[in-house]
């Protein structure tokens, strides 16, 4: 029997600082699509994978930490593009480390082809997987990966 929408696992998709400016900033690095375009694509990918998404963006570190803590009780998994906070936030790292759900880190650009300070991510150390350099498609890849991780958990 197919799952009802309410029975489908919920994943949080969390986006950090300046991602609200997609489509307006550095198109050569981030593409021309907007965060709203990514949200729409994530909704479709999640539906196809039998998941539900709660898609959020904030420019404020503390709000992202609050959302990560909320995920502990509400979400089956977290996909996160912490943006610049990936390279600087021990608070985001510590919040993610406390989760007992899979975490997948996403970056639109290949952070290893960029400035040296972007080569280290505090998020990567606590993530189940990392996807970078595939632009907006990285989110769809993360959703597919999350579906696999959740299926593996369900089947022990």
LUMTORLO-459443 format. One record per residue (C-alpha): residue number from 1; chain; x, y, z. Coordinates in steps of 0.2 Angstrom, whole numbers, plus 5000, padded with zeros to 4 digits. Example, Ala and Ser with C-alpha at 12.3 -4.5 7.8 and 13.67 -1.06 7.14 Angstrom:
<atoms>
ATOM   nr  kette    xx    yy    zz
ATOM    1      A  5062  4978  5039
ATOM    2      A  5068  4995  5036
</atoms>
This chain:
<atoms>
ATOM   nr  kette    xx    yy    zz
ATOM    1      A  5000  5000  5000
ATOM    2      A  5007  5017  4995
ATOM    3      A  5012  5029  5009
ATOM    4      A  5001  5044  5012
ATOM    5      A  5009  5061  5012
ATOM    6      A  5009  5062  5031
ATOM    7      A  5018  5045  5032
ATOM    8      A  5032  5051  5020
ATOM    9      A  5048  5055  5029
ATOM   10      A  5051  5074  5031
ATOM   11      A  5068  5081  5027
ATOM   12      A  5074  5099  5031
ATOM   13      A  5083  5108  5017
ATOM   14      A  5092  5122  5026
ATOM   15      A  5101  5136  5017
ATOM   16      A  5113  5149  5024
ATOM   17      A  5119  5167  5021
ATOM   18      A  5117  5175  5004
ATOM   19      A  5108  5161  4996
ATOM   20      A  5093  5172  4995
ATOM   21      A  5103  5182  4982
ATOM   22      A  5105  5168  4970
ATOM   23      A  5101  5174  4952
ATOM   24      A  5108  5191  4957
ATOM   25      A  5125  5187  4962
ATOM   26      A  5140  5180  4953
ATOM   27      A  5131  5170  4940
ATOM   28      A  5148  5163  4934
ATOM   29      A  5150  5154  4950
ATOM   30      A  5132  5151  4956
ATOM   31      A  5122  5151  4940
ATOM   32      A  5107  5161  4935
ATOM   33      A  5093  5151  4945
ATOM   34      A  5085  5158  4960
ATOM   35      A  5083  5150  4977
ATOM   36      A  5064  5149  4973
ATOM   37      A  5069  5138  4958
ATOM   38      A  5079  5127  4968
ATOM   39      A  5065  5125  4981
ATOM   40      A  5053  5120  4967
ATOM   41      A  5065  5107  4960
ATOM   42      A  5068  5100  4977
ATOM   43      A  5049  5098  4980
ATOM   44      A  5048  5088  4964
ATOM   45      A  5063  5078  4967
ATOM   46      A  5057  5074  4985
ATOM   47      A  5039  5069  4979
ATOM   48      A  5047  5057  4966
ATOM   49      A  5058  5050  4980
ATOM   50      A  5043  5048  4992
ATOM   51      A  5049  5062  5004
ATOM   52      A  5042  5078  5010
ATOM   53      A  5053  5094  5012
ATOM   54      A  5053  5109  5023
ATOM   55      A  5064  5121  5013
ATOM   56      A  5071  5136  5023
ATOM   57      A  5085  5150  5021
ATOM   58      A  5092  5162  5034
ATOM   59      A  5106  5174  5034
ATOM   60      A  5107  5172  5053
ATOM   61      A  5118  5158  5061
ATOM   62      A  5108  5157  5077
ATOM   63      A  5092  5154  5067
ATOM   64      A  5100  5140  5057
ATOM   65      A  5106  5132  5073
ATOM   66      A  5088  5133  5080
ATOM   67      A  5082  5124  5064
ATOM   68      A  5095  5111  5066
ATOM   69      A  5089  5108  5084
ATOM   70      A  5071  5107  5078
ATOM   71      A  5076  5094  5065
ATOM   72      A  5081  5082  5079
ATOM   73      A  5063  5080  5083
ATOM   74      A  5054  5084  5067
ATOM   75      A  5065  5078  5053
ATOM   76      A  5071  5061  5046
ATOM   77      A  5086  5070  5038
ATOM   78      A  5094  5086  5034
ATOM   79      A  5101  5093  5018
ATOM   80      A  5111  5108  5022
ATOM   81      A  5120  5122  5011
ATOM   82      A  5127  5132  5026
ATOM   83      A  5136  5143  5013
ATOM   84      A  5149  5154  5021
ATOM   85      A  5145  5146  5038
ATOM   86      A  5152  5130  5032
ATOM   87      A  5169  5137  5033
ATOM   88      A  5167  5147  5049
ATOM   89      A  5154  5140  5061
ATOM   90      A  5158  5129  5075
ATOM   91      A  5140  5132  5081
ATOM   92      A  5133  5124  5066
ATOM   93      A  5145  5110  5067
ATOM   94      A  5141  5107  5085
ATOM   95      A  5122  5107  5082
ATOM   96      A  5123  5095  5067
ATOM   97      A  5134  5084  5077
ATOM   98      A  5120  5081  5090
ATOM   99      A  5108  5075  5077
ATOM  100      A  5104  5057  5076
ATOM  101      A  5098  5058  5058
ATOM  102      A  5108  5058  5041
ATOM  103      A  5115  5075  5036
ATOM  104      A  5120  5079  5018
ATOM  105      A  5130  5094  5014
ATOM  106      A  5128  5103  4997
ATOM  107      A  5138  5117  4989
ATOM  108      A  5133  5124  4972
ATOM  109      A  5151  5127  4967
ATOM  110      A  5166  5116  4969
ATOM  111      A  5173  5123  4985
ATOM  112      A  5190  5115  4981
ATOM  113      A  5192  5125  4965
ATOM  114      A  5190  5141  4974
ATOM  115      A  5199  5151  4988
ATOM  116      A  5209  5141  5000
ATOM  117      A  5198  5146  5015
ATOM  118      A  5183  5137  5007
ATOM  119      A  5193  5121  5006
ATOM  120      A  5189  5117  5024
ATOM  121      A  5171  5114  5030
ATOM  122      A  5165  5112  5048
ATOM  123      A  5149  5104  5041
ATOM  124      A  5159  5090  5031
ATOM  125      A  5166  5083  5047
ATOM  126      A  5148  5078  5053
ATOM  127      A  5139  5075  5037
ATOM  128      A  5135  5058  5030
ATOM  129      A  5139  5064  5012
ATOM  130      A  5145  5080  5003
ATOM  131      A  5140  5086  4986
ATOM  132      A  5148  5100  4978
ATOM  133      A  5151  5108  4961
ATOM  134      A  5135  5102  4952
ATOM  135      A  5125  5118  4954
ATOM  136      A  5107  5117  4958
ATOM  137      A  5107  5099  4953
ATOM  138      A  5117  5095  4969
ATOM  139      A  5101  5097  4979
ATOM  140      A  5092  5084  4968
ATOM  141      A  5107  5073  4971
ATOM  142      A  5106  5076  4989
ATOM  143      A  5088  5071  4990
ATOM  144      A  5091  5055  4980
ATOM  145      A  5106  5051  4992
ATOM  146      A  5095  5055  5007
ATOM  147      A  5081  5043  5001
ATOM  148      A  5094  5029  5000
ATOM  149      A  5101  5033  5017
ATOM  150      A  5083  5033  5025
ATOM  151      A  5079  5017  5016
ATOM  152      A  5095  5009  5022
ATOM  153      A  5090  5014  5040
ATOM  154      A  5072  5008  5038
ATOM  155      A  5079  4990  5033
ATOM  156      A  5092  4990  5046
</atoms>
